[in-house]
Amino acid sequence: MPRPEIDLSALAGPHGTGGVTRVSAMADGLTGSEILKIAADIRAMARDGARICNLTVGDFDPTQFPIPVALRDGIAKALANGETNYPPADGVLELRLAVQAYYRRELGLAYPIECIQITSGARPVIYSIFRSLVDPGDRVVYPLPSWNNNHYVHQLGAVGVPVPCSSANGFLPTAAELEPALRGARLVCLNSPLNPSGTAITPESLTAICHAIIAENRRRDGTGERPLFLMYDHIYWPLCVGATRHVTPPELVPEMAKYTIFVDGISKAFAATGLRVGWAVGPADVIARMGAVVGHLGAWAPRAEQVATAIFLGDVAAQADFRATFVAGIQRRLDALYRGLEQMRSQGLPVEALPPMGAIYLTTRIQPFGKRTANGAVLSTNEDIRRWILDAAQIGVVPFQAFGVPEESGWFRLSVGAVSEADIEAAMPRLQQALQGLL
């Protein structure tokens, strides 16, 4: 017999709190993703029939960038073979060995197996780094703009130390900018190629930052202070374009291996964001504690995906074949955006862009501040401009406010992972026409 239905709408649905907060102070103060709010605007317009060139999402449209066939088929085979039970908390051994070989082969970094932790994508790596190293009140240094560091700081009750960066350095920090913030800090967060700017740190700049971190840690020797660590998020490193060369801290300054934890995975390298296979590589003592955090969260990657990824990472030819097409497709899209924006700039329109270096992002400055739209609205803020671009040119972009930048400076992130080259070629004239129509 079916159970009688109990309508719980009045009890469990939205209701007033009577002035009492029902959740934790942390959860109550945690803000949602600004990018997801923008995506809601775009979905609403798409439902009404608008054809939006969506440059907002840091993801891949599988119709534009499908995952490697060998990886797809490997997952299907693993599932057929019954690889559906819990994996080990630190990851399937075959995958940890494959990551070890991958780092040795591709990056020249020879880590022992104890230094590798598998997770369900890169976000659990970041969370477990914060949770394993940072206590409430600890200082965390990160550049602006950057992705989500402020939210992780909030969750841990830490003290964020944002370091504003300029377009002159590709929105990446220099050692001179970071050094004043290092004394007494617990964690420095770097990301290269950078989300949101799509720029990459130079060997000279990273070397200087590494020496500053080493100097701070040597100062702490014998004082009882805990060391300063570096979270080096290089999830986009296989997507460097043009002449950009990716570099790592231990490659440049080997002593940094004691203090560097890498954030990495297959999500960006192989357009496999939904497969949720990521990994951390770092000092064995820190990785062990991160593994305990991951184990209690249950934040391990699905077993079938781990088994298939282990095989794929060992297939050098399949990776090379995939990347040849994949990275070239990304670069063509980035180049098309940059070319279109530079053409507008040459015509005297209020736009500029940074040359693409990596990831799936291009940074542009669109600054028609003080101009009036056809309906008389004045463009005064980045949000005004974002909304106007969406309405007038049917292009979705993300303002740097989504990455912690407070200034109304006109900088935006454009992402090419979910659009075709034809989408971009059609969108650039719409933006130009919209800019020319401002009063």
HELIX and SHEET records of a PDB file:
HELIX    1   1 SER A    9  ALA A   12  1                                   4    
HELIX    2   2 ALA A   25  GLY A   29  1                                   5    
HELIX    3   3 GLU A   34  ARG A   47  1                                  14    
HELIX    4   4 VAL A   69  ALA A   80  1                                  12    
HELIX    5   5 LEU A   93  LEU A  107  1                                  15    
HELIX    6   6 ILE A  113  CYS A  115  5                                   3    
HELIX    7   7 ALA A  122  LEU A  133  1                                  12    
HELIX    8   8 ASN A  149  LEU A  156  1                                   8    
HELIX    9   9 SER A  167  ASN A  169  5                                   3    
HELIX   10  10 ALA A  175  LEU A  182  1                                   8    
HELIX   11  11 PRO A  203  ARG A  220  1                                  18    
HELIX   12  12 TRP A  237  LEU A  239  5                                   3    
HELIX   13  13 PRO A  249  LEU A  252  1                                   4    
HELIX   14  14 PRO A  254  LYS A  258  5                                   5    
HELIX   15  15 THR A  273  LEU A  275  5                                   3    
HELIX   16  16 ALA A  284  LEU A  297  1                                  14    
HELIX   17  17 ARG A  303  LEU A  313  1                                  11    
HELIX   18  18 VAL A  316  SER A  346  1                                  31    
HELIX   19  19 ASN A  382  ALA A  393  1                                  12    
HELIX   20  20 PHE A  400  PHE A  403  5                                   4    
HELIX   21  21 GLU A  421  GLN A  436  1                                  16    
SHEET    1   A 2 CYS A  53  ASN A  54  0                                        
SHEET    2   A 2 ILE A 395  GLY A 396  1                                        
SHEET    1   B 7 ILE A 116  THR A 119  0                                        
SHEET    2   B 7 GLY A 278  VAL A 281 -1                                        
SHEET    3   B 7 THR A 260  GLY A 265 -1                                        
SHEET    4   B 7 PHE A 229  ASP A 233  1                                        
SHEET    5   B 7 LEU A 187  ASN A 191  1                                        
SHEET    6   B 7 ARG A 139  LEU A 144  1                                        
SHEET    7   B 7 VAL A 159  PRO A 164  1                                        
SHEET    1   C 4 VAL A 351  ALA A 353  0                                        
SHEET    2   C 4 TYR A 361  ILE A 366 -1                                        
SHEET    3   C 4 TRP A 411  SER A 415 -1                                        
SHEET    4   C 4 VAL A 398  PRO A 399 -1                                        
END                                                                             
